[in-house]
Amino acid sequence: MTDQQAFFDLLDIMENEKLVEAKRFFALMRSTFSIANLLYADVDILTSGFVVHRLHHTFNVSAVRTYLDEGFLRIDPVLRSIMGGVRPVDWASVRKLHPESEPLFSALKRLGAGTDGVTLPLATPTRRLAFLAIHADVPAEEWPAYRRCHLRDFQLLANLFHASLLENDDQIHLSEHGDKTLTHRETEVLGWAAAGKSYWEIGTILGISERTVRFFMTNARRKLNVVSNTQAVAQAVRRDLIPTF
């Protein structure tokens, strides 16, 4: 298994450094635990779907492209499980429970991406989802013992990594956006946009013209330092600035 001193060295790094970049964290995890691949995702959950805030992985490009092109997102039992709970999700266990997901796992095996792994849900604000997925470079028959041996370490290190990124986000928001407060009208418009309403529908709901709605959205994008309405909504949701309808 793993050299315990190597684990404690990694733990010292995670506890003492303010921010460990994803590339370095992945390299340290792979060398310490003989991990084949990792994937870290942090997304906002909107009525229109997911908005990716942060995505880092070591999987090959073909595997990622196949996952997206084949629409495996719709049948991914791991993703469904972490959205509905806080427990670690073992890939082999959910594969048995959801036979409809077999095309996904067959494709992963064919592409060499691995079918034995665990995904760890990470604490997030409301309307947000984050997780770390781990595929270890061990024979399938050794995976259960490997998982039992290292799951506690994985959870601790994943949470320290995730926390450092969130804290860094908070510092950026305070320094860059501290004097750019959204007005009441701007938060209303963003709130209805998050609910999937069009400019015309928002104007009708608020009793203002469509042109005025566009004006408020433009101001909100500028204050949030983004270029699209989707990004503005995602930032507002992330910073808990808008109401939920």
URPESUL-V713164 format. One record per residue. RES is the residue in one letter. PSI is psi in degrees with one decimal (999 if undefined). D_LAST is the distance of its C-alpha to the last C-alpha in whole Angstrom. Layout:
# URPESUL-V713164
RES_PSI_D_LAST ; RES_PSI_D_LAST
This chain:
# URPESUL-V713164
M_-139.2_50 ; T_142.5_49 ; D_118.0_51 ; Q_-33.2_50 ; Q_-37.5_51 ; A_-38.4_49 ; F_-45.5_46 ; F_-32.8_46 ; D_-42.5_47 ; L_-40.6_44 ; L_-41.4_42 ; D_-41.8_44 ; I_-45.9_42 ; M_-32.9_39 ; E_-26.7_39 ; N_-20.6_41 ; E_137.5_40 ; K_-38.7_37 ; L_122.7_35 ; V_115.1_37 ; E_152.2_36 ; A_-43.1_35 ; K_-43.1_38 ; R_-41.8_40 ; F_-45.4_38 ; F_-43.3_39 ; A_-41.3_42 ; L_-42.3_43 ; M_-42.1_41 ; R_-40.9_43 ; S_-31.5_47 ; T_-38.6_46 ; F_9.4_45 ; S_43.6_46 ; I_136.9_43 ; A_-49.1_43 ; N_149.5_39 ; L_154.1_36 ; L_124.4_32 ; Y_129.2_30 ; A_144.7_26 ; D_111.2_23 ; V_155.1_20 ; D_140.7_16 ; I_110.1_14 ; L_168.0_12 ; T_-26.0_11 ; S_-2.8_14 ; G_-155.9_16 ; F_142.6_18 ; V_115.2_19 ; V_122.9_22 ; H_-40.2_23 ; R_131.3_26 ; L_123.1_28 ; H_138.4_32 ; H_166.0_34 ; T_6.9_38 ; F_154.7_38 ; N_154.4_40 ; V_-37.3_38 ; S_-40.0_39 ; A_-44.2_38 ; V_-43.3_34 ; R_-41.2_35 ; T_-42.7_36 ; Y_-43.9_33 ; L_-46.2_30 ; D_-35.2_33 ; E_-1.5_33 ; G_28.7_29 ; F_-16.1_30 ; L_-33.4_27 ; R_-26.0_26 ; I_10.3_28 ; D_106.9_28 ; P_-24.8_29 ; V_-46.1_29 ; L_-42.8_25 ; R_-38.6_24 ; S_-42.6_26 ; I_-24.6_24 ; M_-24.0_21 ; G_7.6_21 ; G_-176.4_24 ; V_-1.3_25 ; R_151.6_29 ; P_144.2_31 ; V_117.4_31 ; D_127.8_35 ; W_-42.1_35 ; A_-37.2_38 ; S_-46.5_37 ; V_-26.3_33 ; R_-42.0_36 ; K_-35.9_38 ; L_-21.7_35 ; H_79.6_33 ; P_-21.7_36 ; E_-13.7_34 ; S_4.0_33 ; E_-37.5_37 ; P_-34.8_37 ; L_-51.5_35 ; F_-33.6_38 ; S_-41.3_41 ; A_-40.9_39 ; L_-43.0_39 ; K_-42.0_42 ; R_-34.5_44 ; L_0.6_43 ; G_21.0_44 ; A_-12.3_40 ; G_142.5_41 ; T_0.5_40 ; D_120.1_40 ; G_-177.2_38 ; V_143.5_35 ; T_128.9_31 ; L_111.8_30 ; P_143.9_26 ; L_147.7_26 ; A_133.4_23 ; T_161.4_20 ; P_171.2_17 ; T_147.1_14 ; R_32.6_13 ; R_153.0_16 ; L_133.4_20 ; A_147.2_23 ; F_160.1_27 ; L_122.6_30 ; A_137.3_32 ; I_127.4_36 ; H_114.7_39 ; A_151.6_42 ; D_67.3_46 ; V_154.1_47 ; P_149.2_49 ; A_-38.8_47 ; E_-19.2_49 ; E_-9.1_49 ; W_-46.8_45 ; P_-43.7_44 ; A_-39.4_46 ; Y_-44.9_45 ; R_-46.6_42 ; R_-37.3_43 ; C_-36.2_45 ; H_-4.5_42 ; L_-42.7_39 ; R_-41.5_39 ; D_-42.4_40 ; F_-45.9_37 ; Q_-44.0_34 ; L_-49.1_36 ; L_-38.2_36 ; A_-42.2_33 ; N_-36.7_31 ; L_-41.6_33 ; F_-48.7_33 ; H_-43.0_29 ; A_-38.9_29 ; S_-35.4_31 ; L_-41.6_29 ; L_-42.3_26 ; E_-37.0_28 ; N_-39.6_29 ; D_-45.8_26 ; D_-40.9_25 ; Q_-39.5_29 ; I_-43.6_28 ; H_-41.8_25 ; L_-41.0_27 ; S_-34.9_30 ; E_-27.5_28 ; H_10.0_25 ; G_-30.5_26 ; D_15.1_27 ; K_68.3_24 ; T_134.2_21 ; L_142.4_18 ; T_168.8_18 ; H_-42.9_15 ; R_-39.2_15 ; E_-39.7_15 ; T_-34.5_12 ; E_-47.5_10 ; V_-44.4_11 ; L_-37.9_11 ; G_-44.1_7 ; W_-31.6_7 ; A_-38.5_10 ; A_-28.8_9 ; A_1.2_7 ; G_13.2_10 ; K_147.2_11 ; S_169.7_14 ; Y_-45.0_16 ; W_-43.0_17 ; E_-40.7_14 ; I_-43.6_12 ; G_-41.1_16 ; T_-43.1_15 ; I_-41.8_12 ; L_-7.3_13 ; G_33.7_17 ; I_168.0_18 ; S_159.0_21 ; E_-34.9_20 ; R_-38.7_22 ; T_-37.0_21 ; V_-44.6_17 ; R_-38.7_20 ; F_-45.9_21 ; F_-38.1_18 ; M_-39.3_18 ; T_-44.3_21 ; N_-41.0_21 ; A_-42.1_19 ; R_-41.9_20 ; R_-44.8_24 ; K_-32.7_22 ; L_-2.5_21 ; N_48.5_24 ; V_170.3_23 ; V_-8.4_24 ; S_160.4_21 ; N_-37.5_17 ; T_-42.2_17 ; Q_-37.1_19 ; A_-44.1_17 ; V_-43.6_13 ; A_-43.4_15 ; Q_-41.4_17 ; A_-39.7_14 ; V_-45.8_12 ; R_-39.2_16 ; R_8.8_17 ; D_46.6_13 ; L_-13.6_13 ; I_152.5_10 ; P_160.8_6 ; T_125.9_4 ; F_999_0
